[in-house]
Amino acid sequence: MITDLLDYLNNNLLIAHYCGFDITRPLLSYWTFDRFLKGVHNQTLSDIMKSQVLSLAKEGFIDTSFIGLDSTPVVANTSQNNPESFLSNKFNPDHQPKADRDCKLGVHTASNQTGEKKYDFYRGYKNHVLVDCISGLPIYEMTTTANVYDSAVALDILADTHAFLPVIECTFLADKGYKNFYNGKKHRGCTKYVTIPDDLRLSVDRNSNYFKSNYSLRTECERYNSRFKNTGQERMWVRNQSSATNLNTLAHISLLAVAVAVVTTQSGQSYRKLKTVKRTA
């Protein structure tokens, strides 16, 4: 939260100086940070993230040989998401929460298995992130409302990524949420037991060693999402989509900054551990 950030900067003025603040004067107020978070254009933050990715790609730390796409639910700051709330209409899609006018109703399943019966409704957003499955670092991210299907943004994410980092001839790994296809009449999901010869995606031998060894790399998406959640993004404290989107991008920037710092300083520290780099700083 902003209060935690202000406490950290006030107790680490050298870090505040490196961030560009004038430490001979009192640091900016809470409300200045709040206005910045809501008002800054997300494209500015996205450009920073792209520059980090390109810097790591230039060092050979990131490539697009194996990339994976996954989404993480981002719960909005509303009373309807309180598990102890007994409101009868808290998950009625027509009843918009007053606390956050931008959030939407979504569903999160416990796993990607066919016929999964364990699921939870929530009000909020989704963060879709494209991950380099070798380094386990993010390449591109996008925040949408929770009601947007994963498959609806997959091609846009790949196209936007390709605009600054080529993804031609990559191995693309994704779960069933991104594997819907269009047969001319309607969108259909995966077929588990039937293989259609003229469909390239469904003709893949999922029992082969090649498929199993490559698809296992997709676990890097889950590992990265776990680190992303540890930054506090799983449950929002802001109350609008603009701030939520910017916070998500800032979280990815901070995690990429760890890798950039490790590569630049050649310190030998783990590029996956944010706390280690903070202690070193």
SVG drawing of the C-alpha trace seen along z (x, -y; Angstrom):
<svg xmlns="http://www.w3.org/2000/svg" viewBox="-31 -21 60 62">
<polyline fill="none" stroke="black" stroke-width="0.4" points="0.0,0.0 1.0,-3.6 1.5,-3.9 4.0,-1.0 5.8,-2.6 6.1,-5.9 7.4,-4.2 10.0,-2.3 11.2,-5.5 11.3,-7.6 13.4,-4.9 15.6,-4.3 16.4,-7.8 19.2,-6.6 16.7,-4.4 14.4,-7.5 17.3,-9.5 18.0,-6.8 14.3,-6.9 14.6,-10.6 13.1,-12.2 14.6,-15.3 15.5,-14.0 16.4,-17.4 12.7,-18.1 9.8,-16.1 8.6,-13.3 5.4,-13.6 2.1,-13.1 -0.1,-10.1 -2.6,-11.8 0.1,-12.7 1.0,-9.0 -2.7,-8.1 -3.4,-10.7 -0.4,-9.4 -1.5,-5.8 -4.9,-6.6 -3.9,-9.3 -0.7,-8.0 -1.3,-6.5 -0.6,-2.8 1.2,-3.0 4.0,-4.8 4.5,-2.0 4.1,0.6 7.0,-1.1 9.2,-0.8 8.4,2.9 9.2,3.4 12.5,1.7 13.3,4.1 12.4,7.1 14.4,5.9 17.4,5.3 17.3,8.8 16.7,10.2 19.8,8.4 21.8,10.0 20.4,13.4 18.5,13.8 15.1,13.8 14.1,15.4 10.8,16.6 11.7,20.2 9.1,21.4 6.5,19.0 3.4,19.6 0.3,17.6 -1.8,17.7 -4.2,15.4 -4.5,14.6 -7.7,13.4 -7.4,10.0 -10.0,9.5 -11.6,6.1 -11.8,4.1 -15.6,4.6 -17.7,6.1 -19.1,8.5 -15.8,10.4 -15.9,10.8 -16.5,14.6 -18.4,13.6 -20.8,11.5 -24.3,13.0 -25.8,10.6 -28.3,12.4 -27.3,10.5 -23.5,10.2 -22.8,12.3 -25.7,11.0 -24.1,9.7 -26.7,6.9 -25.9,5.6 -22.7,3.5 -20.8,2.8 -20.8,-0.8 -17.2,-0.6 -15.8,0.2 -17.8,-0.7 -15.3,0.9 -15.0,4.4 -16.9,7.3 -18.1,10.7 -15.7,13.6 -15.2,17.2 -12.0,19.0 -11.7,22.7 -9.5,24.8 -7.8,26.5 -7.9,26.9 -9.2,30.4 -12.2,31.2 -15.4,31.3 -13.8,29.4 -16.6,28.7 -14.7,26.5 -15.0,22.9 -15.5,19.5 -17.2,16.4 -15.5,13.1 -15.8,9.4 -12.7,7.9 -10.2,8.2 -7.8,10.6 -4.1,10.1 -2.9,12.1 0.8,12.5 3.0,14.0 6.0,15.7 9.4,16.9 9.2,20.5 13.0,20.9 13.9,17.9 10.4,17.7 10.2,14.0 7.3,12.0 7.4,10.7 4.0,9.0 1.0,8.4 -2.6,7.2 -5.3,6.4 -8.9,7.0 -12.1,7.2 -12.9,10.6 -15.7,11.3 -13.2,11.4 -12.5,15.0 -8.8,15.9 -9.1,17.1 -10.5,13.7 -7.2,11.8 -4.6,14.5 -4.1,13.4 -3.9,9.7 -1.3,10.4 0.8,12.4 0.5,9.7 1.4,6.9 4.4,8.9 5.5,9.6 5.5,5.9 8.6,5.4 9.9,9.0 9.5,11.6 7.6,14.7 7.8,16.4 8.3,20.2 8.1,20.2 6.6,23.1 3.4,21.6 2.1,23.3 -1.3,22.6 -4.0,24.4 -7.5,25.2 -8.7,21.6 -6.7,20.4 -7.3,23.3 -10.9,22.6 -11.3,22.8 -14.0,21.5 -15.7,23.9 -17.7,21.3 -20.7,21.5 -19.6,21.3 -16.6,21.3 -15.9,24.8 -13.6,26.0 -11.0,28.8 -11.8,32.3 -10.2,34.6 -10.4,38.1 -11.1,37.5 -8.4,36.4 -9.4,34.8 -6.7,35.4 -7.2,32.1 -6.9,30.0 -3.3,29.3 -3.8,28.5 -5.8,31.6 -3.5,33.8 -0.7,33.4 0.1,36.6 -0.3,35.6 1.1,38.9 4.4,38.5 7.6,37.7 8.1,34.7 4.8,33.2 5.1,34.0 8.7,32.6 7.7,29.4 4.3,28.8 5.9,29.3 7.7,26.0 4.3,24.3 4.7,24.7 6.9,21.6 3.7,19.6 2.4,20.9 5.7,20.2 5.8,16.6 2.1,16.0 3.0,17.1 5.7,14.4 3.3,11.9 0.7,12.6 3.3,12.2 3.6,8.5 0.0,8.0 -1.8,8.1 -4.1,11.0 -6.5,8.7 -6.7,5.0 -6.9,2.1 -7.7,-0.5 -11.2,-0.8 -11.0,-1.4 -9.7,0.3 -7.1,-2.3 -5.4,-2.1 -5.6,1.7 -4.1,1.9 -1.2,-0.4 -0.6,1.5 -0.3,4.8 2.1,3.3 4.2,1.8 4.4,5.2 5.7,6.8 8.2,3.9 9.5,4.5 10.0,8.2 11.8,7.6 13.9,4.9 15.3,7.7 16.5,9.6 17.9,6.5 19.8,5.6 21.2,9.2 22.4,9.2 23.8,5.6 25.7,6.0 26.6,9.7 26.1,10.2 25.2,13.9 22.0,13.3 18.8,15.1 16.8,13.0 13.6,14.5 13.9,13.2 12.7,9.6 13.5,9.6 17.1,10.6 17.7,7.7 16.0,5.3 18.2,6.4 21.3,6.0 20.2,2.4"/>
</svg>
